[in-house]
């Protein structure tokens, strides 16, 4: 599971009106424990399979991954082409 896929999975579990705040708090999280607390705060429950996928690699998600998963522009999209 890629970092972008992980972020999309989490965002799918957050209410639409909470997504901006959720992403902002994830950006501010400085450790895996803080990151987990944000996920817990928003009531996100992961299946055992999802937990394993998250633990298989780093839980850190870049700002670019957060933007792309939350509907922002991504580096590879055509909107950046002139």
ABEGO torsion letter per residue (X at the ends): XBAAAAAAAAAAABBAAAAAAAAAAAAABABAAAAAAAAAAAGBBBBAAAAAAAAABBABBBAAAAAAAAGBBBAABAAABX
